[in-house]
């Protein structure tokens, strides 16, 4: 084999490689078609999935607080999570729950079950407000809830979450204590609403 034959062979190899590359990379118009087809299929599938309506949960939930709690044992520290949340259907039913577990999702699940277990029914008037002024004390948390015609919902901290998930409006709420404990404030609000 002389140099001419080697040169011809390398040229043949190069042209075959180029042909393979050209064959694998299709022209731009084919790419565009493929992309359009993908888009059509996505839209078709997306429409199918949106045809089935997602079932709305019976109760909405709002997390008040989430804490990582440490327990010191002989081998070191053990971590767990404590979750407090409010659950309600925005139609007069509301509850506060507390859940503790080694995993956050488990703790949230437990808290939700606890909230459902301790749910109360709130007596409201036609305007989704309360008939008269109420106040309550839970631990060191003191909450006062008053009807306020045409003012909307005026409340702070976790008391607002409780009143929102109970479906109340035209209400003013005030936390009279200096307690910053969100769980106790929420429980005081629940206790006040339970006195109606």
C-alpha positions as CSV (number, residue, x, y, z in Angstrom):
1,X,0.0,0.0,0.0
2,X,1.4,3.3,-1.1
3,X,0.7,6.8,0.2
4,X,-1.9,7.5,-2.5
5,X,-4.0,4.5,-1.4
6,X,-3.8,5.6,2.3
7,X,-4.8,9.2,1.3
8,X,-7.8,7.9,-0.7
9,X,-8.9,5.7,2.2
10,X,-8.8,8.5,4.7
11,X,-10.8,10.7,2.3
12,X,-13.4,7.9,2.0
13,X,-13.6,7.5,5.8
14,X,-14.0,11.2,6.2
15,X,-16.8,11.4,3.6
16,X,-18.7,8.4,5.2
17,X,-18.4,10.0,8.6
18,X,-19.7,13.3,7.3
19,X,-22.6,11.4,5.6
20,X,-23.4,9.7,8.9
21,X,-23.4,13.0,10.8
22,X,-25.6,14.6,8.1
23,X,-28.0,11.6,8.3
24,X,-28.3,11.8,12.1
25,X,-28.7,15.6,12.3
26,X,-31.9,16.2,10.3
27,X,-32.6,19.5,8.5
28,X,-34.0,22.4,10.4
29,X,-37.5,22.0,9.0
30,X,-37.7,18.4,10.3
31,X,-36.6,19.7,13.8
32,X,-39.3,22.3,13.7
33,X,-41.9,19.7,12.7
34,X,-40.7,17.4,15.5
35,X,-40.9,20.3,18.0
36,X,-44.4,21.2,16.8
37,X,-45.6,17.6,17.1
38,X,-44.2,17.5,20.7
39,X,-46.0,20.7,21.5
40,X,-49.3,19.3,20.0
41,X,-48.9,16.1,22.0
42,X,-48.2,18.0,25.2
43,X,-51.2,20.2,24.7
44,X,-53.4,17.2,23.9
45,X,-52.2,15.3,27.0
46,X,-52.4,18.5,29.1
47,X,-56.0,19.0,28.0
48,X,-56.8,15.4,28.9
49,X,-55.4,15.7,32.4
50,X,-57.2,19.0,33.0
51,X,-60.5,17.4,31.9
52,X,-60.5,15.4,35.2
53,X,-61.1,18.0,37.9
54,X,-58.9,17.7,41.0
55,X,-61.0,16.9,44.1
56,X,-60.8,19.9,46.5
57,X,-60.0,18.9,50.0
58,X,-62.8,19.3,52.6
59,X,-60.6,21.3,55.0
60,X,-58.0,24.0,54.2
61,X,-55.0,24.2,56.5
62,X,-52.5,26.8,57.6
63,X,-49.4,26.1,59.5
64,X,-49.0,28.3,62.6
65,X,-45.5,27.2,63.7
66,X,-43.0,24.5,62.9
67,X,-40.2,23.8,65.4
68,X,-37.2,21.4,65.5
69,X,-37.1,20.0,69.0
70,X,-33.9,18.4,70.4
71,X,-33.8,15.7,73.1
72,X,-30.4,15.0,74.7
73,X,-29.8,11.3,75.3
74,X,-26.7,9.4,76.3
75,X,-25.6,8.8,72.7
76,X,-26.0,12.5,71.7
77,X,-29.0,14.5,70.4
78,X,-32.3,13.2,69.0
79,X,-34.2,15.6,66.7
80,X,-37.9,15.7,66.1
81,X,-40.4,18.2,64.7
82,X,-43.4,19.9,66.3
83,X,-46.0,21.4,64.1
84,X,-49.0,23.5,65.0
85,X,-51.7,24.2,62.4
86,X,-55.2,25.5,62.0
87,X,-57.7,23.6,59.8
88,X,-61.1,24.8,58.7
89,X,-63.7,24.6,55.9
90,X,-64.3,28.4,55.7
91,X,-67.9,27.7,56.5
92,X,-68.1,27.7,60.3
93,X,-65.9,24.8,61.2
94,X,-62.4,25.3,62.5
95,X,-59.9,23.6,64.7
96,X,-56.3,23.8,66.0
97,X,-54.0,20.8,66.1
98,X,-50.5,19.9,67.3
99,X,-48.4,17.1,65.9
100,X,-45.0,15.8,66.8
101,X,-42.9,13.3,64.8
102,X,-39.4,12.6,63.5
103,X,-40.3,13.7,60.0
104,X,-42.0,17.0,59.1
105,X,-44.6,15.5,56.7
106,X,-45.6,13.0,59.5
107,X,-45.9,15.8,62.0
108,X,-48.1,17.8,59.7
109,X,-50.3,14.8,59.1
110,X,-50.7,14.2,62.9
111,X,-51.4,17.9,63.5
112,X,-54.1,17.9,60.8
113,X,-55.7,14.8,62.3
114,X,-55.6,16.5,65.8
115,X,-57.2,19.6,64.3
116,X,-60.0,17.6,62.8
117,X,-60.6,15.8,66.1
118,X,-60.8,19.1,68.0
119,X,-63.0,21.0,65.5
120,X,-65.7,23.3,66.6
121,X,-68.8,24.7,64.8
122,X,-69.0,28.5,65.0
123,X,-72.4,30.2,65.2
124,X,-72.5,33.2,62.8
125,X,-75.1,35.7,61.6
126,X,-76.2,36.3,58.0
127,X,-73.2,38.6,57.3
128,X,-70.7,35.9,58.3
129,X,-69.9,37.9,61.5
130,X,-70.5,37.2,65.2
131,X,-73.6,38.4,67.1
132,X,-71.7,40.0,70.0
133,X,-68.4,40.8,71.6
134,X,-66.5,37.8,73.0
135,X,-63.2,37.4,74.9
136,X,-61.3,34.4,76.2
137,X,-58.1,33.4,78.0
138,X,-56.0,30.3,77.3
139,X,-52.8,30.0,79.4
140,X,-51.4,33.5,79.3
141,X,-53.0,34.4,76.0
142,X,-56.0,36.8,76.1
143,X,-58.0,37.4,72.9
144,X,-60.9,39.8,72.4
145,X,-63.1,39.4,69.3
146,X,-65.7,42.1,68.3
147,X,-68.1,42.4,65.4
148,X,-67.3,45.3,63.1
149,X,-69.9,46.0,60.4
150,X,-68.4,46.6,56.9
151,X,-64.8,46.6,58.1
152,X,-63.7,43.2,56.8
153,X,-61.4,41.0,58.9
154,X,-59.0,42.9,61.1
155,X,-56.8,40.6,63.2
156,X,-53.2,39.6,63.6
157,X,-51.0,36.6,64.2
158,X,-52.6,33.2,64.4
159,X,-56.0,34.6,65.4
160,X,-56.4,35.9,61.8
161,X,-55.8,32.3,60.5
162,X,-58.4,30.9,62.8
163,X,-61.0,33.5,61.8
164,X,-60.2,33.2,58.1
165,X,-60.5,29.4,58.1
166,X,-63.7,29.7,60.1
167,X,-65.1,31.8,57.2
168,X,-65.8,34.9,59.3
169,X,-65.6,38.5,58.1
170,X,-66.5,42.0,59.4
171,X,-64.7,41.2,62.7
172,X,-62.0,43.0,64.7
173,X,-59.8,40.9,67.0
174,X,-57.3,42.1,69.5
175,X,-54.6,40.1,71.4
176,X,-54.7,41.8,74.9
177,X,-51.8,39.8,76.4
178,X,-48.1,40.2,75.7
179,X,-48.0,36.5,74.8
180,X,-46.2,35.8,71.5
181,X,-47.1,32.1,71.6
182,X,-49.0,31.5,68.4
183,X,-50.5,28.2,69.4
184,X,-51.9,29.6,72.7
185,X,-53.3,32.7,70.8
186,X,-55.0,30.4,68.3
187,X,-56.4,28.2,71.1
188,X,-57.7,31.3,72.9
189,X,-59.5,32.4,69.7
190,X,-61.0,28.9,69.4
191,X,-62.1,29.0,73.0
192,X,-63.7,32.4,72.5
193,X,-65.6,31.3,69.4
194,X,-66.8,28.2,71.2
195,X,-68.5,30.4,73.8
196,X,-70.9,31.8,71.2
